[in-house]
């Protein structure tokens, strides 16, 4: 499982991104790999690769230690996960409440979303009371 973490640490390389995408997507459904498809998906699902990719988005990109490709390649990998079937374990991880909250935190949007939700709730209650 540390293999995927190591791949994410080198996400600035387009070649590493390609390998990571292939591992995350697993073998094609119609391949002759049989049960290996399910085994590969369950193996990847047990990792924290989605959270590691989200963490890359939160790095200080003005720092010299962060490669410019880190952010774009991590975003591409997350978009690739978002395009997976909703039954994919990685898709489920990406759309989990904790991951979405973490993404919103990275971009400073949690307080804005909370304020908007409070506004919607208040508006709904006011409408119901009328």
N, C-alpha and C positions, 0 to 999 in steps of 0.2 A: 504494500500500500504506500510505502514511502516513495516508490517510483513516481507516482503522479505528483506528489509534493515536490520532488526534485525537478520534474518537468516544469511545473508552474514557476519554480524559482528561476528558470531560464527561459521564461515566456517571451523575452525580447527577441529571441531567434525565431524567424518564420518557419524554419525547419522543425524546431521543437514544437511550435504551435501546430503544425501539420500532424506530427506524431501524436500529440495530445488529443487532437480532434478525432483521429482514427481510433485511438484507444477508447475515448468517451463514446463514440458511436458504435463501436463493436463491429463484428462481422455482419455482412448483409443478411437479412432475414432469409432470403432464398439461397443462401450459400450451402455448401455441402458440409458445413461444420456441425450441423445437428445441435446437440445439447450445449455445445460450446458458446452459442450465442447467449443463452440464458445465463450460463455460468459467468461469462465476461461481464454482462450487465449487472449481475449481483455483486461481482467483485468490485466494479467501479462504484456501485452504489454505496458500498461500505466505506468508501474513502471520503475525505473532506475536500475534494477537489473544487467543488462549487464555492465553498467558503474561502478557500485559498485564492481563487480567481477574484472574488469580491474584495478580499483584502488587498490585492494588487491595485484595485481601483482607488483605494484610500491612501496610497502612498503620496508623499509630498513630491509632486512632479517638477518642482523647481529645484529640487536637490540634485546635485551632481551624481549621486549614487544610483539614480533611477534612470534607466534607459528610456528614451522616448517611445520605443515600440512596446514597452511593458503594458501601458494603458490600452493602446489600440488592440494589441493581441489578446489581452485578457477580455476586453469588451467583445471582440470577435468570437472568442470561445464561449462566452456567456450567451451571445446571440445564437450561436450554433446549438447550445443546449435548449434555448427557448424555442427553437424550431423543431425539437424532437417531439415525438408523440407524447400526449399527456399521460400515458401509462409508463413512460420512462422514469426510472428512479431519479435520474439527474434532473429531469424536468420538475418532478415533485419537490426535490430539494431546492431548486431555484425559486419556485413559487411558494415555498413555505413562509410562514409569517416571520420567522426569525431572519431568514435571508433577505426578504423584502425590507424588513425594518433596518437591517444592516446596510443595505444599499441606500436607503433613504438617509440614514445617518451619515454615510460617507459624503453625501452631497448636501448635507445640512437641511434636508427637507422634512425631517420628522416633526418639528414644531409647526411648520406650515401645514402639513397634512393634519396634525392634531387640531389646529385652529379651524381648518376647513371642516373637519368632522364635527367639532363642537357646534359650528355654525349650522351645519345640516341638521343635527339633532335638535338644536334650539328652534330652528325654523319648522321642523316637523312637529315638535311639541306645540309651538304657537299655532300652527295650522289646525292641529287636532283640538285645541282649546277653543278655537273660534267656532 
